[in-house]
Amino acid sequence: MRFKRKFGVVLFCAVTLTACEPGATLDPLTDEQREELIRTAQTTSPYLKPGERVRIVVFGEDRLTGEYEIDPAGNLSLPLAGTIKASGLSKAQLERDLAKRFRGEYLRDPKVTVDVVGFHPFYIMGEVGRAGEFPFRSGLNVMSAIALAGGPTYRASRHTVLIKHADEPGFREYPLNAEIPVLPGDLIKLPERYF
């Protein structure tokens, strides 16, 4: 009887201590993984999309300079240039198309620059203080995004985050650190940790 009781106590302690073992953590990103992620952040969706706001500057022509929103059909309506397709073009391609449009009839040698001033928001859900939609800012990382959403809850994972980029079909798991960039249109999920 004593043996069974002692064995039961030892078994209970072993199971309890095993359950308290900290969860596995992800290894830090290798240099190759870090470079790939940064390259992805720089090249993912370099093309203009409907709903984005762009600032177009035509040097020396104040009446043509301004901010414009790409309409749902993917077009911009500009003075003198009329309607021009913008969705699916890079900033450099749109600059060339606008310069062509203005050259000849209106201007001799137009210098045009295009900058995106209004990006799609990103979304955060899961174990954060305030899940929801947040405005994208250039240079934003996952840790800053979680802070904007009220920080992690006490149940939040301390090691991983799930991110679905706008152009990807599903979530991918990333280590939770400040090296992970946020892109316009990202859906971020801070999962619950398991003890």
N, C-alpha and C positions, 0 to 999 in steps of 0.2 A: 504494500500500500504506500509506504514512504517512498519507494523507488518510483512509483507511478506519479506521485505528487511532485517529486523533485524533477523527474523527466518532463512533466507538464510545464513546470515553472521555467526550466531551461529552454524548452521548445518555444514557449510564449516569448521569452526574452530574445531569442534568436530571430523569431519572425518580426518582432517589434523593431529590433535594431536594423534588420535588413530593410524594412519599410522606410526607415529614417535616412537611409543612404541617399545623398544628394543625387539628383538626376544627372544624366550624362549631358555634357556641354559640347557645343560644336567647337571644333578646332578653329583657331583664327584663320582668316582668309590667307591663302598663299599669295605671293606676288602676282602669279598668273591669273588667279581668280579675281584679285583686286583690279588688275588692269582690264580684264574682260568686262567687269561690272562698270567701271568708269567709261570704257569704250561704248558699252551698251547705253549708258546714260547720255552720252554725247551724240549717239547716232540713232537711238530709238525715236521714232516719229520726228525726224527733222523737217517734215513736210507740214505745210499749213493746213488747218482743218476748219470746217464751218464753226462759227461761234467764237473764234479767236479774234482779238483786236490787234491791228497792226498800225504802226506809225510809219507813214511814208513821207520822206523828206526829198523834195526836188530842190537842189541847191539853187539859190537865186530866184526861186519862184514861190513866194509865200502863199499865193492863192491855190497852189497845188499841194502844199504841205499840210498834213493833218492826220488824225486818227480815224481809222475806218474799221468796221466789223465785217468779217467774212459772213455772208448770208447763208441760210440753210442749204442753198443750191451750190455753195462753194465759190461764189462770185463776189467781187468788189465793184462798187459803183463809184467812179472817180470823175471829177470835172475834167473836161477835154478828152479823157481817155475812154469814157463811157464804161460799159460793163466789161470786166476782164476776169477770166478764170484764175482763181488763186488757190483753191483747195487742191492738194496733191503736189503743189510746187514747193521747192525749197525757197528760202529767202532770196538767195542769189538768182534763181530762175525767175522769180517775180520781178526782181530789180531789172534784169535784162529785158523781160517782156514789157515792162513799163517804159524803159528807156526807148525801146523800139517804137512803142505806141506814140510817145511824145516827140520823137525825132522826126525831122522833115517838116511836117505841117505846122507844128507849134514851136519847137525849140531846135536850135542848131546842134548842140552837143549836151544833152541832159545828163546830169549826174544824179542818180536815184539811189537812196538807201531805204531798206525796209527793216524794221525791228518789231518783234512781237512784244506787245505791252500788256496784253491780257490773255493769260493761258486758261486752259480748262482747270477746274478745281481738282483736288484729290479728295479721296474719301477714306475715313478711318472708322473701323468698327472693332468689336470684341471687347477685351478687358481694358478699356480706357475710361477716364472720367466722363467725357462727353463725346460720344460717337457722333459722326456727322460729316458734312461737307466743309472743306476749308480751302481758302484761296492759295493757289500755288505761288511760290516765290522762287526765284532762281537760287540755286545753291542749297536747297532744302534737303536735309537728310532724315532718316527714319526716327532718330532720337528727338529731333526738333519737332517732327510731325506729331509724335506721341505727346510731347510737352504741350503743343497747341491744343491737343484734344483732352487736356486736363490731367495728363500723366497716367501711368499704369495703375490699375487697381491692385489690391493685395493678392488677388488670384492670378494676376498676369504672369505669363512666361517671362523669365528673366534671361532666356537664352536664344529664343527664336521669334521670328516674325514672318508672316505670310504676306506676299505682295503679288497682285495681279496687275501687270502693266496693261495699258489700254489696248495694245495691239497683240496681246497674248491670250490664248484660250483659257488658261487656268492659273491658279495660285502656284507660286514657287516659294520654297522655304529658304530664308536667309538668316544668318546670325544677327542677333540684335546688337548693333553697334553703330557708331556715327559714320562709318565708312560707306553705308548703304544709302545711295541717293534716292530721292523721291522724284518722280517724273509727273508731268501734267496728266491728269486722268487716272492716276494710280488708285487702286483699291487696296488698302492696307488692313490687315487683320492681326491684332495682337491676341494670340490664343491663350487659353487658360492653361496654367501649369498643372502638372500632375505630381503629387507628392510621392 
